[in-house]
Amino acid sequence: MNFKIGVKYVSCVVILFTIFSCGSSNNDKDSAVASDSLTTITAEKDTSAQKVFAAIPTPLETADLLKKSGAKYNLNYLNSVDNVSKYSTAKSKALNLGVYGADLSFISMFDQTQESLLYLSCTNKLATGLGITNAFNDATSERIEANMGNKDSLLAIISESYNNAQSYLASNGQKGVSALMVAGGWIEGLSIALQVASATNNQAIMNKIADQKTPLNNMIALLEINKADYPGINEYLPNIKELQKIYESIPLSTDKIVAALSKEQFKLIADKTSEIRKKLIQ
């Protein structure tokens, strides 16, 4: 799972979006400024999903952290492959494409060849249902099978596939669907991390969970930007904002000071994440 923190972009997007939407001017100069702002917002909106997805709990950097934490493979951490047939709407497919992607990244760290292929099949089914044909296809399956002994390669293939899926959705008028895919992956990654932390009491993972305050804010901004275009986001956004309220009591980390979670904060985050996840995978 990768908890690399992405801190740069959404605050700028929100500021620009707010300035542009607060009013307009009748003169040419103000119209030009507004046009430039809208162009910037659109460009940021097109790429923000990929930037958030790069910050959610999935591939390379913290695979070593998981191993050092004493994490063991536990199928109960993951969304069951039996659930895939339940996802019939675009929003449920997108959310759980993200969920199964985070699961697939976790599985790939533990040499679970057969289950990797089962979860890859789930992602392929959901991606196909969303019209994505270039991300999780037979070629991807063949690459994954050929690299089963190389965890870094496996995780890189999974990351590439998700970037392809996000790019397809974003470039085909489905930015809201793309945002839900990002949200599903982020929530599932956090859920896995919380379960590993609970089982191992590993402080490094606890710190990474505490450090999700900024990525969570970024993800919520991404959902906010896209909710007008895709109303299905509103079904999940209020619960995710409740998680944000819990994180507001946690100070941001600095280069020298790591944010720490109290037992009460950890339980609140774990309980709320579990509640959100149940809604996503039901």
N, C-alpha and C positions, 0 to 999 in steps of 0.2 A: 504494500500500500504506500502511496506517495502522498505525504502531507506537505509538499513544497508549497510555501505560502506565496500567492500572487497578490501584490499590494498596490499595483500602479493604476489600474485603468478605470474602475467603475466610478470612483469619486469624480473624475473628470467628466465621464459620460453623464452622470446625474446632474452635475452643475450645469453643463451645457444644455441638457434637456430642460432643466428648470428655467434657465434664462430664456431659452427659445419659446417655451410654452407660456411664460408669464405675460406676454403681450407682443404687439407688433407695431411697427412704425409705418407711416405713410410715405416717408421720403426715401429716395433711391439708395442713399447711403445705408440707412438702417435695414432696408430690404436686402441689400447685398450682404451685410453682416449676418442677418438672419439666415440667408441662403447658405453662407459659408458654415454657420453653426450647424444647420441641418445636415449638410454634407458630412461634417465631422461626426455628428451623432450617428448618422447612418453607417458610416465606415466603422465606427467603434461597435455599433450594435451587431454588424455583420461578423466581427471577429471576437466579440466578447465571450461568446459561448466557448470558443476554443481556448481562450485564456483562462476562463473559470475551470474548464475541464482539466487543464494542465495543473490546476492547483488542488483537485479533489483527490481523495485517497484511492489511488490505483498504483501504477507500476514502480519503476526502478529504484529510486533513491533509498526508500526505507525497507526494502526487502531484507537487507542485512539487519536493520533494526528489529524487525519482527523475529528473525532467527535468534538474535541475541537476547530478546525478551523472554525466550522460552516458549514462544507460541507453538501450539500443536495444531495439526490439521483437525478441524471439527466441522463436519458437514452441517451440523445444526446452526452454525453461524450464517448459513447461506439461504437464499430463496430456493425452494424446492423446484426441480425441473418439472415436476408434475403440475406446477401452477401455470406454465407457459400457455396452455390451451385456454386459460381464462381471459387472456388479454386480447380483447376484440376491438377496442376503440383505439384511435390514433394516440390519445393521451396515455392510455395504459400501456400500449406497446412502447412508446417513447420512454416513459418512466422506467419500465422494466428492462428495456435495452440497456439503460444506464446501470440498473441494479445487477443484471447478469454480467455486465462487463466488469464491475468491481469484483463480483464473485469469481469470475474467470481469472482475474489477476491474482486473487488470493490462492486459488487452487493451483495455479501454475508454479507457485513457490514450493510446492510440496510433492512434486513428481506423481501427481494423481492423473495419469494418462487418460484412463477411461472416463473419469469425471470431467476432465478438461474438454474432451470431445462432446460429452453430453451437454455441457454448458455452452460450448461453441454452437451446437445445434440449436439451442434456445435463442442465442443471439442472432443466428442466421434466420430463423423463422420470424422473429420480430422485425429485423431489418428488412426482410423481404416484404413483410406486411406493410411497411412504411414506404415501400418503393425503392429502397436502397439496395442496389445490386452489386456494388463494387467494394463493399466493406467486408462482409462475412460470407464469402462464397466458397466454392470448391477449392480455388487457389489458396485462400486463406487457410482452409482446413489442411491442405497438403503442406503448407509452410509450417503450421503448428506441429503437425505430426513429425515432420522432418527435424524439428528443433526441440523435441521433448526433453532432451538431455541438457539443454542450454537455457537456463531460466532468464538470463538477460535478453536473449534473442526472442524468447516467447513473449516476454512483457513488452518488448519493443514492437513486435507484430501486433499485439493487442492494442497498444497505444496508437499505432498507425491506422488500424482499422477503425478505431473510434474517431480519430481525426477525420478520416474519409467520410464516415457517417455524418458527423457534424457539418462538414463542408457541403455534403450533398443536400442536407436539409436546409441549411442557410441559403444556399444558392438556388433553391427551388421553392422559395416562398413559404418555408415552414420553420421560420426562426423560433416561433413559440414552441413548436414540437421539439426543436433542438434544445431549447432552454429546459424543457421538462426532462429530456434525456440526461442533461448535465445534472439536474437536481436529483434524479434517481440514483445516478452514480455516486454523487457526493454523500447522500444520506446513507446508502448502503456501505460505502467505505467507512463512514463515521461509525455506523452500527457494528461493523466487524472490529474496528479499533476498540470500541467500548467493551465488547465482549472479550477480546484478547486482554485488555487492561484489567478487567474484572478477574479473569482467570489467573493472570500472572502477577498482578500488582506491580507492573514494571513502570518505573518513574519516567523513563524516556517516552514511552507511549502516552502516559498521562500528560506530559508536557506538550506532545503533539496534538492531543485532543484539545487542550487549553488554547493552543495556537490557531484553532480553526475559527476564531472570532472574525478575522478579516476576510478569509474566503467565504464565510457564511454571509457577511454583509455584501460581498461582491455578487454572490449567487442571487441574493434577494433583489439587488439592484437589476440584475439581468432579467429576472422574472417580472419585475415591475415594468421594465422597459417594453417587454413583449406581451403583457397581459391584455392590452387593448386590442392587439391583433389576434390573440388566441385566448378567448375567455376561459378555456379549460384550466388555465393556470390558477384562476381564482379559487378553484376547489381545494387547492393545496397550500396556497400562499399564507393564509391566516395561521395555520398550524406551524409553518416554518418560521413565521414572525414571532411566534411564542417561544420557539427555541432561541431566536435572536435576543429576546428579552432576558433569557437566562444568561446568555453570554455577555450581556452588557455589564454584568457585575465583575467580569474577569478583566484585569488590566492587560493591555497589549504588551507583548514581549518587546524587549530592546536587544541590542547586540550582546549585552552583558547580563541582562536579567530575563529569566524565563518565567512566563506566567505560570502560576501554580493553581491547581484545583483543590478546593476543600472537598471533604467527603460529601457534604450536602450538595455542592455544585455538581460533583460528578454524578450523584444519584439523580438530580434534576435533569441533567443533560441526557443521561441514559434513559430515563423514563420517557422524556419527551421525544427523543429520537426513536425509541421503540414504538411509541404511539403513531408517529408520522410514518414510519416504515410499514406498519400494519396497514395503514390506509393506502400506501403506494402499491403494495403487493397483493392486496385482497382481490 
